[in-house]
Amino acid sequence: MEALLASAIGVLTACGVFLILRARTFPVLLGLTLLSYAVNLFLFASGRLHLDAPPLIRAGASYTDPLPQALVLTAIVIGFGMTGYLAMLALRALAEAGDDHVDPGKDS
Amino acid sequence: MAHSHDSNLLLAAIPALAFAGCLLPLLLQRCGRAVAAIAAAAVMAGCLGLLLRLAAAAFAGQTQFFRLAWLPAWGLDFSLRLDGLGLLFCLLILGIGLLVVLYAAWYLPEEDRLGRFYSILLLFMAAMLGVVLAENLLLLLVFWEITSLSSFLLVAYRSDRHESRISARMALAVTGGGGLALFAGILLLGEIVGSHELSAILDAGERIRSSPLYTPALLLILLGAFTKSAQFPFHFWLPNAMAAPTPVSAYLHSATMVKAGVFLLARLYPALGSSDLWFWLVGGTGAVTLVYAAAIALFRNDIKGLLAYSTISHLGLITLLFGLDTPLSVIAGIFHIINHAIFKASLFMAAGIVDHECGTRDMRRVNGMFRYMPITATLAIIAAGSMAGVPLLNGFLSKEMFFAEAVSYSEPISWALPLLATVAGMLAVAYSARFVHDVFFNGEPVDLPRQPHEPPRWMRAPIELLVLLCLLVGVVPAWTVAPLLDAAAGAALQGPLPDFHLALWHGFNKPLLMSLLALAGGVLIYALRRPLFAWQEQLPPMHPRTAFERFYRLLALSARRCVFLLDNGSLQRYSALLFAFVFVLATWAHLSGPPGGGISVPALVADEAAVAALCVLLLGTVGATALYRERLLAVILVSLVGLAVTLTFIRLSAPDLALTQLAVEMGTIILMLLVLYYLPPRSAPKSSAARLSRDLLLALLAGGGMALLTLLMLSAPAASISGFYLQQSVPGGGGANVVNVILVDFRGFDTLGEITVLAMVALASQALLERLTLRSPAHDADGRRWDRDVHPLFLAMLTRPLLPLALTVSVYIFLRGHNVPGGGFVAGLITSVALVMQYLANGIDFAQPRLPARPAPLLAVGLLLAAGIGVASWPFGRPFLTSAHGHVQLPLLGDIELASAMVFDLGVYVVVVTVVVTILAGLGRLSLRARSGNEGPA
């Protein structure tokens, strides 16, 4: 399971980085989304992986680490806020420059 | 040397009053010019009064201290000292400062309200007082830098003139650069001695001179002193600084700032002097400056230019005297500091009057002024006589001491020094003669802009006083200047004074012969001026200023090129550099860190479901990346990834994360689709092969690195601080869902910060959408026309009843969140998705009037709820965000556990809903505007 998760994080990071390096705004937006998945999963994994151990207090249960989950929960929501803000920025840049290049005025 | 009062508060009051008072003229200038001038004078007089109360002890040879710990760990204390040397300089700074305040009120044009001028002047004065009173050398440096900065402002006072700005910048660059060198030198000195306090440094002369760091420390400190005191080859800033108003020149460029360098030589003489290096460096620089600047001064046509080069020459003389390294030469140097300040300040003021009355300072046009302003002319002639070293005037006495020193200095150059001294004396006589003859005699003025006459009475008063001092010191030195000179010299030498006495007449001896030679030679040189000027005309012109400007521009250009390498405005380059840098940093950290245990994963068995989820994730990720030009397909593939991540969270015991991720996923997809709608339909052109392989390499390095890092992290033994949270969740937080309790209770302050960030995102988005218009495309990327049926009836009918249902669900999720998966974040996301669905299905025209248009009030409500419940614990004597919980029995619903943290969670809920709806509905509203702008009703 750990190896699967590590490879998922690796592939998400690689694809996210590649897309962020593209020249148009839309792939950059996609790339940031993928990179957020990777980062959230990585942070989550720092609490180690446990099956059937949700951090809900019950009699005689075992629990996984709740702290990374709390961190990741806010990270997910803030990540969405950031993606939304970048989308606005991209549209504003499109309106100002008439072009969806990340560096307006260039064409590659 | 007796150290009286160990900490004298009165001493600290002097710079404190000066700094506190420096805003006064600016504040009072609305009451009139006179009030601003009186305020400036009052501050200076106040400082002078304080100083005089301490003067008696300083005259008696005592050193008074004030100490206040500032940053003791760095050896930086706010410690001051007042001894004879400091007293002398304080008197110069305050005395001439008062005269300059009076003079400037008449000199500066009527329309200048003077507040700004006097405030900067007072700031400069305060910093100068700090320099001469500092006991700690680091503190001295702080004041030293303030003098550089405030003199920049003063030289650039007429900021509308290009000339002023360029000159001020040059002065700042040279003296500021010297200040940096001085900083390094002082740090080295502190390294040698182990303290930055002058008392310790002055006692450690032997140790300093024998230290291997002596040479670099001396070089750096001298660099600071020589740039400030305009010694060759750093002299060029001073003539250019003549662009300053003349009161500034009279104050800064004769009596105070340029003297800071030689002050430093005097101050540190016991610590740094008495070595061959000191002799050659200080003496050599002084000698070269003395003769070189005197020769240049002769050829200047601008009155202030002549005076500026003369000042450089006299500073060279003082430097040379300190370099000669005998007690008597140090005394002569200090004596000349006093004399030069007196006669040069009066000469600058006289030059200012001539400029003021004639409208020009060019000596080829300003002639015969004696007829027009006989009193001013007489005063200026006396002061110029002092500059030339004519008997009965103060300049003669110190020059005579210099000649005596030159004659008695035997080794290693017995004949050279008297020769050099005599030549320098001749040149000084020659340029003084030129000043007097050209300006006040020599025929009639040529084409003056104004009709000159005597200046107002009070404008001349400062000069009268200074010239009177020239005469008094020159005729009866023992009754006037002697006690002050004794005190200052005693402090500079830090030891007993040699036997000397100040007198006009020492009998017929070699120095007198040299003086007579200098007078005769100087007159001869001036008589031969026509062939000399002709000879000078055909010399290749020397422009240190243009050279400096060229150097400056070269420096700026290369700096810009260096910056451009990193910062060329391309986001693509920044991103690539950032990723590459992070990779290098992480690799370096990994390789240089302590050896880890390697990869040994505590294998959790992967079942078929996990493998399947991974396959979906890989398919979505790689597919979206490969097909990113097919935008719609890419969005669908990314949503697949989101679902796989959600499943991962469920499987790995994180139900809260799964709920949140699922809700965010919906928002993300709607967002992407809305963005897609507006983006230009054409696909991006293909990247070049080189760019593509660079990006692929970076991507592979990043991905491989992250995978490796994850494995390494999972192999390391788990150590967590979460035990506390698990134990305290129910008894302390009143909730069984530990994640939620952490968010709203244990780490509530973090969450408050996070929802504040979210609120800022909403406000920023709102600002970005302000007056934004985009063309609504008629076709999609494949050229298909968008469906004209914007809001299908079926969808509309289905979503309206869904809204109350979805809202009920979100209330349920919210309420239960403290104990089972749910909470403010998830409930907020569900509510907002339900609201956005109304926008999508029924159209903006339906939804708009039913929802608040502006996010700011709602955001405020949310944040106030969260912060308010935190503050509510204060009246109970508990810290911010302490929670309380208990059980209430409600009819129908039965036992309900209520925690104050739920109010906090409600704040979170409100903020999340507002943010998501603002972003998504904002994008939707764009289409409304675009439609009405382009196509009319669709």
Chai-1 contact restraints between the chains, C-beta under 6 A:
chainA,res_idxA,chainB,res_idxB,connection_type,confidence,min_distance_angstrom,max_distance_angstrom,comment,restraint_id
A,M1,B,L604,contact,1.0,0.0,6.0,A-B,restraint_1
A,M1,B,A606,contact,1.0,0.0,6.0,A-B,restraint_2
A,M1,B,A610,contact,1.0,0.0,6.0,A-B,restraint_3
A,E2,B,V601,contact,1.0,0.0,6.0,A-B,restraint_4
A,E2,B,L714,contact,1.0,0.0,6.0,A-B,restraint_5
A,L4,B,A606,contact,1.0,0.0,6.0,A-B,restraint_6
A,L4,B,A610,contact,1.0,0.0,6.0,A-B,restraint_7
A,L4,B,L614,contact,1.0,0.0,6.0,A-B,restraint_8
A,A6,B,A707,contact,1.0,0.0,6.0,A-B,restraint_9
A,A6,B,T710,contact,1.0,0.0,6.0,A-B,restraint_10
A,A6,B,L711,contact,1.0,0.0,6.0,A-B,restraint_11
A,S7,B,A707,contact,1.0,0.0,6.0,A-B,restraint_12
A,A8,B,L614,contact,1.0,0.0,6.0,A-B,restraint_13
A,A8,B,L617,contact,1.0,0.0,6.0,A-B,restraint_14
A,I9,B,M706,contact,1.0,0.0,6.0,A-B,restraint_15
A,I9,B,T710,contact,1.0,0.0,6.0,A-B,restraint_16
A,G10,B,G703,contact,1.0,0.0,6.0,A-B,restraint_17
A,G10,B,M706,contact,1.0,0.0,6.0,A-B,restraint_18
A,G10,B,A707,contact,1.0,0.0,6.0,A-B,restraint_19
A,V11,B,L618,contact,1.0,0.0,6.0,A-B,restraint_20
A,V11,B,T621,contact,1.0,0.0,6.0,A-B,restraint_21
A,L12,B,T621,contact,1.0,0.0,6.0,A-B,restraint_22
A,T13,B,A702,contact,1.0,0.0,6.0,A-B,restraint_23
A,T13,B,G703,contact,1.0,0.0,6.0,A-B,restraint_24
A,T13,B,M706,contact,1.0,0.0,6.0,A-B,restraint_25
A,A14,B,A699,contact,1.0,0.0,6.0,A-B,restraint_26
A,A14,B,L700,contact,1.0,0.0,6.0,A-B,restraint_27
A,A14,B,G703,contact,1.0,0.0,6.0,A-B,restraint_28
A,C15,B,T621,contact,1.0,0.0,6.0,A-B,restraint_29
A,C15,B,T625,contact,1.0,0.0,6.0,A-B,restraint_30
A,V17,B,F579,contact,1.0,0.0,6.0,A-B,restraint_31
A,V17,B,L698,contact,1.0,0.0,6.0,A-B,restraint_32
A,V17,B,A699,contact,1.0,0.0,6.0,A-B,restraint_33
A,V17,B,A702,contact,1.0,0.0,6.0,A-B,restraint_34
A,F18,B,T625,contact,1.0,0.0,6.0,A-B,restraint_35
A,F18,B,D695,contact,1.0,0.0,6.0,A-B,restraint_36
A,F18,B,A699,contact,1.0,0.0,6.0,A-B,restraint_37
A,L19,B,T625,contact,1.0,0.0,6.0,A-B,restraint_38
A,I20,B,S575,contact,1.0,0.0,6.0,A-B,restraint_39
A,L21,B,S575,contact,1.0,0.0,6.0,A-B,restraint_40
A,L21,B,A576,contact,1.0,0.0,6.0,A-B,restraint_41
A,L21,B,D695,contact,1.0,0.0,6.0,A-B,restraint_42
A,R24,B,A684,contact,1.0,0.0,6.0,A-B,restraint_43
A,F26,B,R631,contact,1.0,0.0,6.0,A-B,restraint_44
A,F26,B,L679,contact,1.0,0.0,6.0,A-B,restraint_45
A,P27,B,Y628,contact,1.0,0.0,6.0,A-B,restraint_46
A,L30,B,A634,contact,1.0,0.0,6.0,A-B,restraint_47
A,L30,B,V638,contact,1.0,0.0,6.0,A-B,restraint_48
A,T33,B,V638,contact,1.0,0.0,6.0,A-B,restraint_49
A,Y37,B,V645,contact,1.0,0.0,6.0,A-B,restraint_50
A,F42,B,T710,contact,1.0,0.0,6.0,A-B,restraint_51
A,A45,B,T710,contact,1.0,0.0,6.0,A-B,restraint_52
A,R48,B,A718,contact,1.0,0.0,6.0,A-B,restraint_53
A,L49,B,L604,contact,1.0,0.0,6.0,A-B,restraint_54
A,L49,B,L652,contact,1.0,0.0,6.0,A-B,restraint_55
A,H50,B,S653,contact,1.0,0.0,6.0,A-B,restraint_56
A,A53,B,S653,contact,1.0,0.0,6.0,A-B,restraint_57
A,P54,B,S653,contact,1.0,0.0,6.0,A-B,restraint_58
A,P54,B,P655,contact,1.0,0.0,6.0,A-B,restraint_59
A,P55,B,V738,contact,1.0,0.0,6.0,A-B,restraint_60
A,P55,B,V739,contact,1.0,0.0,6.0,A-B,restraint_61
A,L56,B,A736,contact,1.0,0.0,6.0,A-B,restraint_62
A,L56,B,N737,contact,1.0,0.0,6.0,A-B,restraint_63
A,I57,B,S729,contact,1.0,0.0,6.0,A-B,restraint_64
A,I57,B,V730,contact,1.0,0.0,6.0,A-B,restraint_65
A,I57,B,A736,contact,1.0,0.0,6.0,A-B,restraint_66
A,Y63,B,L726,contact,1.0,0.0,6.0,A-B,restraint_67
A,T64,B,S653,contact,1.0,0.0,6.0,A-B,restraint_68
A,D65,B,S720,contact,1.0,0.0,6.0,A-B,restraint_69
A,D65,B,S722,contact,1.0,0.0,6.0,A-B,restraint_70
A,P66,B,S722,contact,1.0,0.0,6.0,A-B,restraint_71
A,P66,B,Y725,contact,1.0,0.0,6.0,A-B,restraint_72
A,P66,B,V738,contact,1.0,0.0,6.0,A-B,restraint_73
A,P66,B,V739,contact,1.0,0.0,6.0,A-B,restraint_74
A,P66,B,I742,contact,1.0,0.0,6.0,A-B,restraint_75
A,L67,B,S722,contact,1.0,0.0,6.0,A-B,restraint_76
A,Q69,B,A654,contact,1.0,0.0,6.0,A-B,restraint_77
A,Q69,B,L657,contact,1.0,0.0,6.0,A-B,restraint_78
A,Q69,B,V739,contact,1.0,0.0,6.0,A-B,restraint_79
A,A70,B,V739,contact,1.0,0.0,6.0,A-B,restraint_80
A,A70,B,I742,contact,1.0,0.0,6.0,A-B,restraint_81
A,A70,B,L743,contact,1.0,0.0,6.0,A-B,restraint_82
A,V72,B,L657,contact,1.0,0.0,6.0,A-B,restraint_83
A,L73,B,D656,contact,1.0,0.0,6.0,A-B,restraint_84
A,L73,B,L657,contact,1.0,0.0,6.0,A-B,restraint_85
A,L73,B,T660,contact,1.0,0.0,6.0,A-B,restraint_86
A,T74,B,E754,contact,1.0,0.0,6.0,A-B,restraint_87
A,I76,B,T660,contact,1.0,0.0,6.0,A-B,restraint_88
A,I76,B,Q661,contact,1.0,0.0,6.0,A-B,restraint_89
A,I76,B,V664,contact,1.0,0.0,6.0,A-B,restraint_90
A,V77,B,F825,contact,1.0,0.0,6.0,A-B,restraint_91
A,F80,B,V664,contact,1.0,0.0,6.0,A-B,restraint_92
A,F80,B,G667,contact,1.0,0.0,6.0,A-B,restraint_93
A,G81,B,L758,contact,1.0,0.0,6.0,A-B,restraint_94
A,G81,B,V761,contact,1.0,0.0,6.0,A-B,restraint_95
A,G81,B,V915,contact,1.0,0.0,6.0,A-B,restraint_96
A,G84,B,L671,contact,1.0,0.0,6.0,A-B,restraint_97
A,G84,B,I919,contact,1.0,0.0,6.0,A-B,restraint_98
A,Y85,B,V761,contact,1.0,0.0,6.0,A-B,restraint_99
A,Y85,B,S765,contact,1.0,0.0,6.0,A-B,restraint_100
A,A87,B,L671,contact,1.0,0.0,6.0,A-B,restraint_101
A,A87,B,V675,contact,1.0,0.0,6.0,A-B,restraint_102
A,M88,B,S765,contact,1.0,0.0,6.0,A-B,restraint_103
A,M88,B,L768,contact,1.0,0.0,6.0,A-B,restraint_104
A,L91,B,Y678,contact,1.0,0.0,6.0,A-B,restraint_105
A,R92,B,L768,contact,1.0,0.0,6.0,A-B,restraint_106
A,R92,B,L772,contact,1.0,0.0,6.0,A-B,restraint_107
A,A95,B,L772,contact,1.0,0.0,6.0,A-B,restraint_108
A,A95,B,L774,contact,1.0,0.0,6.0,A-B,restraint_109
A,D100,B,L679,contact,1.0,0.0,6.0,A-B,restraint_110
A,D100,B,P680,contact,1.0,0.0,6.0,A-B,restraint_111
A,V102,B,L571,contact,1.0,0.0,6.0,A-B,restraint_112
A,D103,B,S570,contact,1.0,0.0,6.0,A-B,restraint_113
A,D103,B,L571,contact,1.0,0.0,6.0,A-B,restraint_114
